Amino acid sequence: MNTAIKTDASTDDHPHTHALNRFAVIPVAERLSADTTHAGRGVTIAFLDSGFYPHPDLVRPHNRILAYHDAANPEARLDVESSPQSWDWHGTQTSVTAAGNGFLSDGVYRGLASEAMVVLVKVSDRGRITDENIVRGLDWVIANKDRYRIRIVSMSLGGDLETSYKDSLVDAAAERSVQAGITVVVASGNAGCTDQPRPIPPANAPSVITVGGYNDHNELDTDNPDPYCSSFGPTIDGLMKPEIVAPAIWVAAPILPESDFYRQAEALSLIAAAPDYKQQKLAGELWQAAALPDSIVDASTSEIRETAEAHLRERKIVATHYQHVDGTSFAAPIVASVIAQMLEANPKLTPGVIKNILIATASRAPRLTLRHQGYGVLNAQRAVAEAGREAHTHEECDFNAPRIDKGKLVFWYHDDAAKQVSIAGDFNDWNPKQNRLARHASGMWQAALPILPPGTYQYKLVVDGERWLEDPCNGLKTEDNHGGFNSVLHIAE
């Protein structure tokens, strides 16, 4: 194990509180109404990012970092005594968002996978992330998945250029990871409000779970959130991405320990939380540490408090050691933490089953376009509950797009509650009675049709004669001109 962790005792001896300030954001568990009886026990999540720091939320009171690997410098070690670098902040935030136990917030900002083990894989060279290092990182994870029991990879990063998944080494590595039995979760990116909104590798890989974002304005009512500027498809290959959306703004994440900002946050928190009789004394002692103007020394008590709170708000500080952040970089690890809960509830789940459950339990949001939200808003509680009930496995059935097998065009569909399923498409005049799926021995629905002539076709699944929906196993879609999508099928010559 290439890890060096030394506990920082300074977190046990300090003059400040860990309590939230009045600008606090809602913890993820409350925001999602999540099932907190599961916490990722027995599951290992690997994080690929620009860098990491052994944050107290991961190592106190028990070290949950199983391994650290630097793709650019395999001999490097993760050491709390080394000065953290700016590029360590992002990976520290993403890993703690998913798996932190809230040690520095008295448990308030606890990730949903707060008891999962973690593996940290640095894929940058002094902050610069390259395709080659992403591939090296993923290949290292595949090679060590059994050693560390890695079931999930969370990646809040992207490659250098937009390209087809067929030509991308990063996408190929992501696909290899899924084939190896690892569920790969990727941030869609934050280019949705630009003229180039499409996801880039690895977010455009067919088998990964691509996560977009939404904005709930730090409110508990998330039934109808607003959009966030997350990247969306169709990709160059026609795949609709993301599959699902999760909170991408107002998310609490740690401030990088031992950084100037960390010390400023501590000083500001002390000043803002102090009773009136201590305000002027503390301001005189801490104004420089808090990066406040020197005029604060002669200000009144009310002016000191107002200034300190204004700086807390401007710097997005929500507790002494946390700030609120935004980006699909944080939506992805939230989904990864829910998957860890799902795997605790049912360790037999495979990547295809997990993706299918997340899609099936998501809810479409009226204010988000279908292109932006994919199959809908993450429903953490329903996903974990469905995972616990799931009996199907990849060995006995198929959660992939339609494919030719033994001279037939084979479709699969997963819906235990359905009484009847059929296929309606332009190849059968959209007749829902012509091509029916039958119950497979596994309990899933299956159809084996004669191979169609070469060409491009559109179709939908029809459930119980009433629900017309796109195929959740097929990422190729096109708008149906009725506010939804048709699934797309290419038959090569």
Secondary structure, DSSP 8 states (H G I E B T S, - for coil): --------GGGGS-SS---B-TT----HHHHTT--TT---TT-EEEEEES-----HHHHSSS--EEEEEESS-TT----TTS---TTHHHHHHHHHHHH---GGGTTTT--TTTT-EEEEEE-EETTEE-HHHHHHHHHHHHHHHHHHTEEEEEE----SS---TTT-HHHHHHHHHHHTT-EEEEE--S-TTSS-----TTTT-TTSEEEEEEE-TT-S--SS-EE--------TT-B---SEEEE-SSEEEE--TTSHHHHHHHHHHHHHHS-HHHHHHHHHHHTTTTT--GGGGGS-HHHHHHHHHHHHHHTTEEETTEEEE-SHHHHHHHHHHHHHHHHHH-TT--HHHHHHHHHHH-B--TTS-HHHHTT-B--HHHHHHHHHH----TTTS--S--EEETTEEEEEE--TT-S-EEEEETTTTT-TTTEE-EE-TTSSEEEEEE---SEEEEEEEEETTTEEE--TT--BEEE-SSSSEEEEEEE--
